């Protein structure tokens, strides 16, 4: 009975862990997205990681600040990274 429980737990964990992978191909990004002077484009998720990792490092309606990282998705039309002061 314990072996069956361990196997079920193992297979459930593997399925959840693989569900968090980034896409294999990057999306088509709009021209001028994420200028190199203020940010870096992620390889596959279409996000701009701002160089200034601060809550004020990005301005716009879709900016996010999580785990000490300031970033925005390419779908945000009014977002941009702010130059580090």
C-alpha positions as CSV (number, residue, x, y, z in Angstrom):
1,X,0.0,0.0,0.0
2,X,2.8,2.4,0.8
3,X,4.5,1.7,-2.5
4,X,1.3,2.7,-4.4
5,X,1.0,5.9,-2.4
6,X,4.7,6.8,-3.2
7,X,4.2,6.1,-6.9
8,X,1.0,8.2,-7.1
9,X,2.7,11.1,-5.3
10,X,5.7,10.8,-7.6
11,X,3.7,10.8,-10.8
12,X,1.5,13.7,-9.6
13,X,4.6,15.8,-8.8
14,X,6.2,15.2,-12.2
15,X,3.1,16.4,-14.1
16,X,2.9,19.6,-12.0
17,X,6.6,20.3,-12.4
18,X,6.5,20.0,-16.2
19,X,3.5,22.2,-16.4
20,X,5.6,25.3,-15.4
21,X,8.0,25.2,-18.4
22,X,8.3,28.2,-20.6
23,X,7.2,27.9,-24.3
24,X,9.8,26.5,-26.7
25,X,9.4,29.4,-29.2
26,X,9.3,33.1,-28.5
27,X,6.4,35.2,-29.6
28,X,6.6,37.8,-32.4
29,X,7.6,41.0,-30.5
30,X,6.5,44.5,-31.7
31,X,9.1,46.8,-33.1
32,X,10.8,48.9,-30.4
33,X,9.9,46.5,-27.6
34,X,12.3,46.6,-24.7
35,X,15.1,49.0,-25.7
36,X,18.5,47.6,-24.8
37,X,19.4,50.8,-22.9
38,X,16.8,50.0,-20.2
39,X,15.9,46.3,-20.3
40,X,16.5,42.8,-21.6
41,X,14.0,40.6,-23.5
42,X,13.4,37.1,-22.1
43,X,14.2,34.3,-24.5
44,X,10.7,32.7,-24.7
45,X,8.0,34.4,-22.7
46,X,7.9,37.8,-24.4
47,X,8.7,39.8,-21.3
48,X,11.0,42.8,-20.8
49,X,13.1,42.5,-17.6
50,X,14.0,46.0,-16.6
51,X,17.7,46.7,-15.7
52,X,16.6,48.8,-12.7
53,X,15.2,46.1,-10.4
54,X,13.1,48.4,-8.3
55,X,9.3,48.8,-7.8
56,X,9.7,52.1,-9.9
57,X,11.8,50.4,-12.6
58,X,8.8,50.1,-14.9
59,X,5.9,52.5,-15.6
60,X,2.7,51.5,-17.3
61,X,-0.6,49.7,-16.7
62,X,0.8,46.2,-16.9
63,X,4.1,46.5,-15.0
64,X,4.9,43.9,-12.5
65,X,7.3,43.8,-9.6
66,X,7.7,40.3,-8.1
67,X,10.6,38.7,-6.2
68,X,12.6,41.9,-6.6
69,X,12.3,41.9,-10.4
70,X,10.6,44.7,-12.4
71,X,9.2,43.6,-15.8
72,X,6.3,43.8,-18.3
73,X,4.8,41.6,-21.0
74,X,4.8,42.6,-24.6
75,X,1.1,42.9,-24.7
76,X,1.3,46.0,-22.5
77,X,1.2,48.9,-25.0
78,X,2.0,51.7,-22.4
79,X,4.7,49.9,-20.4
80,X,8.4,50.8,-20.5
81,X,11.4,50.4,-18.3
82,X,12.9,53.4,-16.5
83,X,16.6,54.2,-16.7
84,X,18.4,53.6,-13.4
85,X,18.9,56.9,-11.6
